């Protein structure tokens, strides 16, 4: 029992370490940045940036620029009848880079290589055409041709949706580990109470028992995206929960120690679950670097409960026990409906490797964090 918990704890630590060595700014922000452009021009324009050429677009629009050599980078705009000044970018610190700085090592080095530590100081611009071709060569300007602007959040969100690539990853595999209450908790409690209440037992105050009776859950899943909003798949999950109990008399006050019984009873609950369930996810917001979704899943759970008791011979002075007198084992196996509702889930990353996390309740527990791979 302890060996299984040790293995699962190490697995959880491995996932957390792998996440900690992931370059945060690069994963959350990507190697490109968004620039929003609006303007006083009715005809289509062509925009050239370091990320590519955008032909015959109407304003307002969104273009991408590479983060490398961001400071002083030019965005060139042209149209059939007008000339425009270039947009010249400035850089500032990307807040996500601070997380990598705290971690230091590989995450920070990757962010430096991709220049994800930087972001555009201003990402919204309003352009005006020069009054005429002759005015483009004039030393005197009646007004500035490029202005810093403020665009509403609804417009920004609409432009981001329009700029999502037509082709997207259809397949996703991910593996996560989580800790938290599980839908089987109330079944487990009812089973355990049948033993500890008649035996006058209570939870043992063990040192270092971090997870206590909360489930440690490992999950693997596959999903196929039908479109931008819906994807379907299946989830396989393994859960484990343990707890220790002891007779209440063991923690009697010092003045009553002489009244301790000759034997002390210990109890150990060990609950394991295996779940398999189809799953549906709905994406309610998506950008190039992250996606927010909700999940609903229904299936089957195999719930195995064990309760072991041990009677140990104790001295009157309450010294460590010496002799095992009696040992009993009780098993119970149940098949139940498995369900999971996660109102908030997030997949972060601009490439095939993603950070995946979600909050909810059911056979996956409350909180799950791990890594996903999309293609």
C-alpha positions as CSV (number, residue, x, y, z in Angstrom):
1,X,0.0,0.0,0.0
2,X,2.8,2.4,0.9
3,X,4.7,1.5,-2.2
4,X,1.8,2.4,-4.4
5,X,1.4,5.7,-2.7
6,X,5.1,6.4,-3.1
7,X,5.0,5.6,-6.8
8,X,2.0,7.8,-7.4
9,X,3.5,10.6,-5.3
10,X,6.7,10.5,-7.4
11,X,4.6,10.5,-10.6
12,X,2.8,13.7,-9.4
13,X,6.2,15.2,-8.5
14,X,7.5,14.3,-12.0
15,X,4.6,16.1,-13.7
16,X,5.0,19.2,-11.5
17,X,8.7,19.3,-12.3
18,X,8.1,18.9,-16.0
19,X,5.7,21.8,-15.9
20,X,8.2,23.9,-13.9
21,X,10.9,23.3,-16.6
22,X,8.5,24.5,-19.3
23,X,9.3,28.0,-20.5
24,X,6.3,29.9,-19.2
25,X,6.5,33.0,-21.4
26,X,7.0,31.0,-24.6
27,X,4.2,28.6,-23.8
28,X,1.6,31.2,-22.7
29,X,2.5,34.0,-25.2
30,X,4.0,32.2,-28.1
31,X,6.8,33.3,-30.4
32,X,4.6,35.8,-32.1
33,X,2.7,38.9,-30.9
34,X,-0.7,40.3,-31.9
35,X,-0.9,43.9,-33.3
36,X,-4.3,45.5,-33.8
37,X,-4.6,48.1,-36.6
38,X,-7.5,50.5,-37.3
39,X,-7.5,53.5,-39.5
40,X,-9.1,56.3,-41.5
41,X,-9.2,54.4,-44.8
42,X,-12.0,52.8,-46.7
43,X,-10.2,50.7,-49.3
44,X,-8.4,47.4,-48.6
45,X,-4.7,47.7,-47.6
46,X,-1.7,45.3,-47.8
47,X,0.3,44.9,-44.6
48,X,3.8,43.5,-44.4
49,X,5.2,42.4,-41.0
50,X,8.0,40.0,-39.9
51,X,5.4,37.3,-39.6
52,X,4.2,37.5,-43.3
53,X,2.1,39.5,-45.8
54,X,-1.6,40.3,-45.3
55,X,-3.1,41.2,-48.7
56,X,-6.3,43.1,-49.3
57,X,-7.5,43.4,-45.7
58,X,-10.0,45.9,-44.4
59,X,-9.5,47.8,-41.2
60,X,-9.7,47.2,-38.3
61,X,-7.6,44.1,-38.5
62,X,-5.1,42.0,-36.6
63,X,-1.6,41.0,-37.8
64,X,1.2,39.1,-36.1
65,X,4.8,40.0,-35.7
66,X,7.7,37.9,-34.6
67,X,9.0,38.6,-31.1
68,X,12.6,38.3,-32.1
69,X,14.2,41.8,-32.6
70,X,10.9,43.3,-31.5
71,X,12.3,46.8,-30.7
72,X,12.4,49.0,-33.7
73,X,10.6,46.5,-35.9
74,X,8.6,48.1,-38.8
75,X,5.1,47.2,-40.1
76,X,4.7,48.5,-43.7
77,X,1.2,49.4,-45.0
78,X,0.3,50.2,-48.6
79,X,-2.8,50.5,-50.7
80,X,-3.7,51.4,-54.3
81,X,-4.4,55.1,-53.7
82,X,-2.6,56.1,-50.5
83,X,0.7,56.1,-48.8
84,X,1.1,55.4,-45.1
85,X,3.9,55.8,-42.5
86,X,5.3,52.6,-41.1
87,X,4.3,51.5,-37.7
88,X,7.5,51.3,-35.6
89,X,7.2,49.0,-32.6
90,X,8.7,49.3,-29.1
91,X,9.2,46.5,-26.6
92,X,8.5,46.1,-22.9
93,X,8.8,43.2,-20.5
94,X,6.4,40.3,-20.8
95,X,5.0,39.5,-17.3
96,X,5.0,35.8,-18.0
97,X,8.8,36.0,-18.2
98,X,9.0,36.8,-14.5
99,X,7.8,33.3,-13.7
100,X,10.6,31.9,-15.8
101,X,13.1,34.2,-14.0
102,X,12.0,32.8,-10.6
103,X,12.5,29.2,-11.9
104,X,15.8,30.2,-13.7
105,X,17.6,27.5,-15.6
106,X,16.1,26.0,-18.9
107,X,12.7,27.9,-18.8
108,X,14.4,31.3,-18.7
109,X,17.0,30.3,-21.4
110,X,14.2,29.2,-23.7
111,X,12.3,32.4,-23.2
112,X,15.5,34.4,-24.0
113,X,16.1,32.4,-27.2
114,X,12.5,33.0,-28.4
115,X,12.5,36.5,-27.0
116,X,9.2,35.7,-25.3
117,X,10.5,37.8,-22.4
118,X,9.4,40.8,-24.5
119,X,6.1,42.1,-25.7
120,X,5.1,45.1,-27.8
121,X,4.9,48.2,-25.6
122,X,1.8,49.3,-27.6
123,X,-0.3,46.7,-29.6
124,X,-3.0,49.0,-30.9
125,X,-2.5,51.6,-33.7
126,X,-4.7,54.0,-35.7
127,X,-3.3,54.9,-39.1
128,X,-4.2,57.8,-41.4
129,X,-3.2,58.0,-45.1
130,X,-0.9,60.9,-46.1
131,X,-3.1,63.5,-47.8
132,X,-1.7,62.9,-51.2
133,X,1.4,61.6,-53.1
134,X,2.9,65.0,-53.1
135,X,2.4,65.4,-49.4
136,X,4.3,62.1,-48.8
137,X,7.4,63.9,-49.9
138,X,6.7,67.1,-48.0
139,X,8.8,68.1,-45.0
140,X,5.6,69.4,-43.3
141,X,2.9,67.2,-41.9
142,X,-0.5,68.6,-41.1
143,X,-1.1,65.7,-38.6
144,X,0.6,62.6,-37.3
145,X,0.0,59.6,-39.5
146,X,0.3,56.9,-36.9
147,X,-1.4,57.1,-33.5
148,X,-1.6,54.9,-30.4
149,X,-5.2,53.9,-30.0
150,X,-7.6,52.0,-27.7
151,X,-9.8,49.2,-29.1
152,X,-12.7,47.7,-27.3
153,X,-12.4,44.2,-25.9
154,X,-15.2,42.9,-28.0
155,X,-13.5,44.1,-31.2
156,X,-10.2,42.6,-30.1
157,X,-11.9,39.3,-29.4
158,X,-13.7,39.3,-32.7
159,X,-10.4,40.0,-34.6
160,X,-8.6,37.3,-32.7
161,X,-11.3,34.8,-33.7
162,X,-11.1,35.9,-37.4
163,X,-7.3,35.3,-37.3
164,X,-7.4,31.8,-35.9
165,X,-5.9,29.5,-38.5
166,X,-8.4,27.6,-40.8
167,X,-6.5,24.4,-40.0
168,X,-6.2,23.3,-36.4
169,X,-5.0,20.3,-34.5
170,X,-7.8,17.7,-34.5
171,X,-6.3,15.1,-32.2
172,X,-5.2,15.5,-28.6
173,X,-3.7,13.2,-26.0
174,X,-3.1,14.3,-22.5
175,X,-2.1,12.9,-19.1
176,X,-2.7,14.6,-15.8
177,X,-2.4,14.1,-12.1
178,X,-4.8,15.6,-9.6
179,X,-5.5,15.7,-5.9
180,X,-8.9,16.3,-4.3
181,X,-12.2,14.9,-3.2
182,X,-13.6,12.2,-5.5
183,X,-17.2,11.3,-6.3
184,X,-16.6,8.0,-4.4
185,X,-15.8,9.9,-1.1
186,X,-19.3,9.5,0.4
187,X,-19.4,5.8,-0.4
188,X,-16.0,5.3,1.2
189,X,-17.0,7.3,4.3
190,X,-20.1,5.2,4.7
191,X,-18.1,2.0,4.4
192,X,-15.3,3.1,6.8
193,X,-17.8,4.4,9.4
194,X,-19.2,0.9,9.7
195,X,-15.9,-0.1,11.3
196,X,-14.5,2.9,13.1
197,X,-17.7,3.9,14.9
198,X,-18.3,0.5,16.6
199,X,-14.5,0.3,17.4
200,X,-14.5,3.8,18.9
201,X,-11.7,4.8,16.5
202,X,-10.7,8.2,15.0
203,X,-8.4,9.5,12.4
204,X,-4.8,9.0,13.3
205,X,-2.8,12.3,13.6
206,X,0.1,11.1,11.5
207,X,3.0,13.4,10.7
208,X,3.6,14.0,7.0
209,X,0.3,12.6,5.9
210,X,-0.1,15.3,3.2
211,X,-3.0,13.9,1.1
212,X,-4.9,12.2,4.0
213,X,-8.1,10.6,2.6
214,X,-8.2,12.8,-0.5
215,X,-7.9,10.9,-3.8
216,X,-4.7,11.0,-5.8
217,X,-5.9,10.6,-9.4
218,X,-4.0,9.8,-12.6
219,X,-5.8,10.3,-15.9
220,X,-5.2,9.7,-19.6
221,X,-7.5,10.8,-22.3
222,X,-7.9,11.2,-26.1
223,X,-10.2,13.8,-27.8
224,X,-11.0,14.5,-31.4
225,X,-12.1,18.0,-32.3
226,X,-15.2,18.0,-34.5
227,X,-14.9,21.8,-35.0
228,X,-13.8,24.9,-33.2
229,X,-16.4,24.5,-30.5
230,X,-16.9,20.7,-29.9
231,X,-14.7,17.8,-29.3
232,X,-15.4,14.2,-28.2
233,X,-13.3,11.5,-26.7
234,X,-12.8,9.1,-23.8
235,X,-11.1,9.2,-20.4
236,X,-9.4,6.5,-18.3
237,X,-8.6,7.4,-14.7
238,X,-7.1,5.6,-11.7
239,X,-7.7,6.9,-8.2
240,X,-6.3,6.0,-4.8
241,X,-7.2,7.1,-1.3
242,X,-5.7,5.9,2.1
243,X,-6.2,6.8,5.7
244,X,-5.2,5.6,9.1
245,X,-7.3,5.3,12.3
246,X,-6.6,4.5,16.0
247,X,-8.6,4.0,19.1
248,X,-9.7,7.2,20.7
249,X,-8.3,6.1,24.1
250,X,-4.8,6.2,22.7
251,X,-4.9,10.0,22.9
252,X,-6.1,10.2,26.5
253,X,-4.8,13.0,28.7
254,X,-1.6,12.3,30.7
255,X,-3.5,12.0,34.0
256,X,-5.5,9.1,32.6
257,X,-2.6,7.2,30.9
258,X,-2.7,4.6,33.6
259,X,-6.2,3.6,32.4
260,X,-5.1,2.7,28.9
261,X,-6.1,-0.8,27.8
262,X,-3.6,-3.5,27.3
263,X,-4.2,-3.5,23.5
264,X,-4.5,-0.8,20.9
265,X,-6.5,-1.2,17.7
266,X,-5.3,0.4,14.4
267,X,-7.3,0.7,11.2
268,X,-6.2,1.3,7.6
269,X,-8.6,2.2,4.8
270,X,-7.4,1.7,1.2
271,X,-9.7,2.7,-1.6
272,X,-9.0,2.4,-5.3
273,X,-11.0,3.4,-8.3
274,X,-10.8,2.7,-12.0
275,X,-13.0,4.7,-14.3
276,X,-13.7,4.7,-18.0
277,X,-16.0,7.3,-19.5
278,X,-16.8,9.0,-22.8
279,X,-16.3,12.7,-22.6
280,X,-17.5,15.9,-24.4
281,X,-15.8,19.2,-24.2
282,X,-17.1,22.6,-25.4
283,X,-14.6,25.4,-26.2
284,X,-16.1,28.8,-25.3
285,X,-13.0,31.0,-25.9
286,X,-9.9,30.4,-28.0
287,X,-6.8,32.4,-29.0
288,X,-3.7,31.3,-30.8
289,X,-1.9,30.5,-27.5
290,X,-4.7,29.2,-25.2
291,X,-8.2,27.7,-25.2
292,X,-10.8,27.7,-22.4
293,X,-13.3,24.8,-22.3
294,X,-15.9,23.0,-20.2
295,X,-16.3,19.2,-19.8
296,X,-19.1,16.7,-19.2
297,X,-18.4,13.0,-18.9
298,X,-20.4,9.9,-18.0
299,X,-19.2,6.3,-17.7
300,X,-18.5,3.5,-15.3
301,X,-16.3,3.3,-12.1
302,X,-14.9,0.2,-10.4
303,X,-14.6,1.0,-6.8
304,X,-12.6,-1.3,-4.5
305,X,-12.6,-0.6,-0.8
306,X,-10.5,-2.4,1.8
307,X,-10.3,-1.9,5.6
308,X,-7.6,-3.6,7.7
309,X,-7.5,-3.8,11.5
310,X,-4.6,-4.7,13.7
311,X,-4.6,-5.3,17.5
312,X,-1.2,-4.6,19.1
313,X,-0.1,-5.5,22.6
314,X,0.9,-2.3,24.5
315,X,2.6,-1.5,27.8
316,X,0.9,0.5,30.5
317,X,3.4,3.3,30.0
318,X,2.1,3.6,26.4
319,X,5.5,2.7,24.9
320,X,5.8,1.7,21.3
321,X,3.9,-1.6,20.7
322,X,5.8,-4.8,20.6
323,X,3.5,-7.6,19.6
324,X,0.8,-8.1,16.9
325,X,-2.1,-10.0,18.4
326,X,-4.8,-10.0,15.7
327,X,-5.2,-8.9,12.1
328,X,-8.4,-8.7,10.1
329,X,-9.1,-7.7,6.5
330,X,-12.4,-6.6,4.9
331,X,-13.0,-6.1,1.1
332,X,-15.9,-4.6,-0.8
333,X,-16.2,-4.2,-4.6
334,X,-18.7,-1.9,-6.3
335,X,-19.5,-0.8,-9.8
336,X,-20.9,2.7,-10.0
337,X,-21.7,5.3,-12.5
338,X,-18.8,7.7,-13.1
339,X,-19.4,11.3,-13.8
340,X,-17.3,14.5,-14.2
341,X,-18.4,18.1,-14.6
342,X,-15.6,20.6,-15.1
343,X,-16.9,24.1,-15.7
344,X,-13.4,25.5,-16.2
345,X,-10.5,23.9,-18.2
346,X,-7.6,25.5,-20.0
347,X,-5.1,24.3,-22.7
348,X,-2.1,26.6,-23.0
349,X,0.5,26.5,-25.7
350,X,1.1,27.7,-29.3
351,X,2.8,24.4,-30.4
352,X,1.9,20.7,-30.2
353,X,3.0,20.5,-26.5
354,X,0.3,22.0,-24.2
355,X,-0.2,22.6,-20.5
356,X,-3.6,21.3,-19.5
357,X,-5.5,22.0,-16.3
358,X,-9.1,21.9,-15.2
359,X,-11.3,22.4,-12.1
360,X,-14.4,20.4,-11.5
361,X,-15.9,17.5,-9.5
362,X,-16.5,13.8,-10.2
363,X,-14.3,10.8,-10.8
364,X,-11.3,13.1,-11.8
365,X,-11.5,15.0,-8.5
366,X,-11.3,18.8,-8.1
367,X,-8.1,19.9,-9.7
368,X,-6.0,18.2,-12.5
369,X,-2.8,19.5,-14.0
370,X,-0.6,17.8,-16.7
371,X,0.7,17.9,-20.2
372,X,-1.1,17.4,-23.6
373,X,0.1,16.7,-27.1
374,X,-2.0,17.9,-30.1
375,X,-1.6,17.1,-33.8
